[in-house]
Amino acid sequence: MAVAGATGVITSAELADNAVTTDKLIDDAVTNPKILDETIADDKLANPKGRNHIINGNMQVAQRNTSFTSGSNNDDAYTLDRFYILSDGNDIIDVTQSTEVPSTALNSIALDVETINKKFGIAQIIENKNCSGLIGNTVTLSFEAKVSATTKLDNVKAAIVAWDGTADSVTSDIISAWGAEDTNPTLITNATYENTPANLNVTTSWAKYSVSGAVDTSGAKNIIVFIWSDVTDTTAGDFLYITNVQLELGSTASDFEHKSFGEELVLCQRYFQKSYAQGTPVGNASSANRYYYLIGGNADNINKGGSLTFQTQMRALPTMTFYNDAGASGNIQSPASAPNVILLSTHHWTFYITTTAREMYGHHTAEAEL
């Protein structure tokens, strides 16, 4: 066999088809030190890293809470991180972080019918920066799902939706009219289906489902994924479970890309973060993990302040909400008032408070969702 050049490198063009197969290689004949840097590019791998454009697709991050019932389960309300409810009215479903899962996951999102005969689902908006490479090409949305019974929850659909309004200024409630059973909901202006949603025939056993579509709407800026029950004859207590949601380039669904919990958490904190310990719902009575700031000065009732850094840089200027140790919003624990935020950036917030105290502590959340 001829060797090309003085370097001992044989190019692929010089090899006949199937000339090198795994059974022709001696054990350990090909090792990492023997592979040149960048010899194998990501786009030549079957499952390249970073292919999933969904954040928290395995439903493991639940900063706000792990259960959303009446009062926190309204249409257009965020639940498990990055996913929000779309429903034909409020209190249509309770939402929980569930351990009812396939063998490939630790958590799922459980949608429990509370108000019968209404359509419902979940959605996630992809930030414009993260749509790079997707817009103008064919993409595939995949997920694993099951229902508790098919007597009523027998029509689950999925859609890839393009937003052609202002980038990252998406109207999150993309439904104009829900329509009759098995009629796809009418979308609002600037939102367009990029596939033709159809019944996926979800069963009572876990299975993987996928839809594909070309994101070719003129002027598209964002992509929204939408998974829903298109049934208008439901029974209270029926469940739809969803996990391992993935959006990727191409016309076929690859294996779900698992990321570490820490990586998913940081990605979620770009859009929402809290001072509460992970595992403690926002608004719970808790003094654990609250921020503590020595504001110094004397005991006079004067303006005192400082600056606090966010856990990760946020997508946009966030909305701040303050909580005391009892979980009531509006004020921090000490002093019992709300800080005056005088400088807010995506990286930190600067505050002052008029007080005789020399320290400040309490809880807060910062939200910059799309």
Residue pairs with C-beta under 8 A, 6 or more apart in sequence:
1 10
2 14
3 9
3 10
4 10
4 11
4 14
42 48
42 49
42 50
46 254
47 254
47 255
47 257
49 257
50 257
51 246
51 248
51 249
51 254
51 257
52 246
52 247
52 248
52 256
52 257
52 259
53 126
53 130
53 131
53 134
53 223
53 247
53 248
54 82
54 124
54 126
54 225
54 245
54 246
54 247
55 81
55 82
55 124
55 264
55 267
55 268
55 271
56 80
56 81
56 82
56 83
56 264
56 267
56 268
57 143
57 243
57 244
57 245
57 246
57 256
58 105
58 106
58 107
58 243
58 244
58 245
58 256
58 258
58 264
59 80
59 83
59 97
59 98
59 105
59 107
59 108
59 109
59 242
59 243
60 106
60 107
60 261
60 264
61 80
61 81
61 82
61 261
61 264
61 265
61 268
62 80
62 81
62 97
63 81
63 268
63 269
63 272
63 273
63 274
63 278
63 282
64 78
64 79
64 80
64 81
64 272
64 274
64 281
64 282
65 72
65 79
65 281
65 282
66 80
66 96
66 97
66 281
67 94
67 95
67 96
67 97
68 77
68 79
68 85
68 94
68 95
68 96
69 94
69 114
70 91
70 94
70 114
73 79
73 85
73 90
73 91
73 92
73 93
73 94
73 95
73 114
74 85
74 90
74 91
75 85
75 86
75 87
75 88
75 89
75 90
75 92
75 173
76 84
76 85
76 86
76 172
76 173
77 84
77 85
78 84
78 272
78 369
79 85
79 95
79 109
79 122
80 95
80 97
80 109
81 268
81 271
81 272
82 124
82 268
82 271
83 109
83 122
83 123
83 124
84 122
84 123
84 124
84 172
84 369
85 92
85 93
85 95
85 120
85 121
85 122
86 120
86 121
86 122
86 123
86 173
86 174
86 175
86 226
86 228
87 93
87 118
87 119
87 120
87 121
88 118
88 119
88 120
88 175
88 178
89 115
89 118
91 114
91 115
92 113
92 114
92 115
92 118
92 120
93 111
93 112
93 113
93 114
93 115
93 120
94 111
94 112
94 114
95 109
95 110
95 111
95 112
96 109
96 110
96 112
97 107
97 108
97 109
97 110
98 107
98 108
98 109
98 110
98 241
99 106
99 107
99 108
100 108
100 110
100 146
100 239
100 241
101 107
101 108
101 206
101 241
101 243
102 144
102 206
102 243
102 244
104 144
104 244
104 256
105 144
105 243
105 244
107 243
108 144
108 241
108 242
108 243
109 122
109 241
109 242
109 243
110 239
110 240
110 241
111 120
111 121
111 122
111 229
111 239
111 240
111 241
111 242
112 237
112 238
112 239
113 120
113 153
113 234
113 235
113 236
113 237
113 238
113 239
114 236
115 236
116 233
116 234
116 235
116 236
117 232
117 233
117 234
118 178
118 232
118 234
119 178
119 185
119 228
119 229
119 230
119 231
119 232
120 228
120 229
121 226
121 227
121 228
121 229
122 226
122 227
122 228
122 242
123 172
123 174
123 224
123 225
123 226
123 227
124 224
124 225
124 245
125 163
125 170
125 172
125 222
125 223
125 224
125 370
126 134
126 222
126 223
126 224
126 225
126 247
127 168
127 222
127 315
127 370
128 167
128 168
128 221
128 222
131 220
131 221
131 222
131 223
133 249
134 215
134 223
134 247
134 249
135 162
135 215
135 220
135 221
135 223
136 215
136 216
136 220
137 214
137 215
137 249
138 212
138 213
138 214
138 215
138 249
138 250
138 251
139 160
139 194
139 212
139 213
139 214
139 215
139 223
139 247
139 248
139 249
139 250
140 210
140 211
140 212
140 246
140 247
140 248
140 249
140 250
140 251
140 252
140 253
141 158
141 159
141 160
141 210
141 211
141 212
141 225
141 245
141 246
141 247
142 208
142 209
142 210
142 244
142 245
142 246
142 248
142 253
142 256
143 158
143 208
143 209
143 210
143 227
143 242
143 243
143 244
143 245
143 246
144 206
144 207
144 208
144 209
144 242
144 243
144 244
144 256
145 156
145 200
145 202
145 206
145 207
145 209
145 227
145 240
145 241
145 242
145 243
146 202
146 203
146 204
146 205
146 206
146 207
146 240
146 241
147 153
147 154
147 156
147 202
147 203
147 204
147 238
147 239
147 240
147 241
148 204
148 237
148 238
148 239
148 240
148 241
149 204
149 235
149 238
150 202
150 203
150 204
151 235
152 231
152 233
152 234
152 235
152 238
153 202
153 229
153 231
153 234
153 238
153 239
153 240
154 199
154 201
154 231
155 181
155 182
155 199
155 229
155 230
155 231
156 199
156 200
156 202
156 209
156 227
156 228
156 229
156 230
156 240
157 184
157 197
157 198
157 199
157 200
157 227
157 228
157 230
158 197
158 200
158 209
158 211
158 225
158 226
158 227
158 228
159 184
159 193
159 194
159 195
159 197
159 211
159 225
159 226
159 227
159 228
160 193
160 194
160 195
160 211
160 212
160 213
160 215
160 223
160 224
160 225
160 247
161 174
161 187
161 191
161 192
161 193
161 194
161 223
161 224
161 225
161 226
162 191
162 192
162 194
162 215
162 217
162 220
162 222
162 223
162 224
163 170
163 174
163 190
163 191
163 220
163 221
163 222
163 223
163 224
164 190
164 192
164 217
164 218
164 219
164 220
164 221
165 171
165 189
165 190
165 221
166 221
167 221
167 222
168 221
168 222
168 315
168 316
168 370
170 222
170 224
170 370
171 188
171 190
171 191
172 369
172 370
173 188
174 187
174 188
174 191
174 224
174 226
175 185
175 186
175 187
175 188
176 185
176 186
176 187
176 188
176 189
177 185
177 186
178 185
178 186
179 185
179 186
180 232
181 230
181 231
181 232
181 233
182 199
182 230
183 230
184 193
184 197
184 230
185 228
185 230
187 193
191 224
192 217
192 220
193 213
194 213
194 214
194 215
194 216
194 217
195 211
195 212
195 213
197 211
197 230
199 230
200 209
200 211
202 209
202 240
206 241
208 244
208 253
210 252
210 253
212 251
212 252
215 223
222 370
223 247
225 245
225 247
227 242
227 245
229 240
244 256
246 253
246 254
246 256
246 257
248 254
259 267
265 278
266 311
266 312
269 310
269 311
269 312
269 314
270 312
270 313
270 314
270 315
270 368
271 314
271 315
271 367
271 368
271 369
271 370
272 365
272 366
272 367
272 368
272 369
273 310
273 311
273 312
273 314
273 365
273 366
274 282
274 363
274 364
274 365
274 366
275 289
275 290
275 291
275 362
275 363
275 364
275 365
276 282
276 284
276 286
276 288
276 289
276 290
276 363
277 286
277 288
277 289
280 286
280 288
280 289
282 323
282 365
283 323
283 327
283 328
283 329
284 327
285 325
285 326
285 327
286 325
286 327
286 363
287 325
287 333
290 325
290 333
290 361
290 362
290 363
291 308
291 361
291 362
291 363
291 364
292 359
292 360
292 361
293 306
293 308
293 359
293 360
293 361
294 358
294 359
295 304
295 305
295 306
295 353
295 355
295 357
295 358
295 359
295 360
296 304
296 358
297 304
297 358
299 356
299 358
300 356
301 354
301 355
301 356
302 354
303 352
303 353
303 354
304 352
304 353
304 354
304 355
304 357
304 358
304 360
305 339
305 340
305 342
305 350
305 351
305 352
305 353
306 350
306 351
306 360
307 343
307 348
307 349
307 350
307 351
308 348
308 349
308 351
309 347
309 348
310 318
310 346
310 347
310 348
310 349
310 366
313 346
313 347
314 346
314 347
314 366
314 368
315 346
315 368
315 370
316 346
316 368
317 344
317 345
317 346
317 368
318 344
318 346
318 366
318 367
318 368
319 366
319 367
319 368
320 341
320 344
320 349
320 364
320 365
320 366
321 329
321 364
321 365
321 367
322 329
322 330
322 331
322 332
322 338
322 339
322 362
322 363
322 364
323 329
323 332
323 362
323 363
323 364
323 365
324 331
324 332
324 333
324 336
324 362
324 363
325 333
325 362
325 363
330 338
331 337
331 338
331 362
332 338
332 339
332 360
332 361
332 362
332 363
332 364
333 361
333 362
333 363
334 357
334 359
334 360
334 361
334 362
335 353
335 355
335 357
335 360
337 353
337 355
339 351
339 352
339 353
339 360
340 351
340 352
340 353
341 349
341 350
341 351
342 350
342 351
342 352
343 349
343 350
344 350
346 368
349 366
353 360
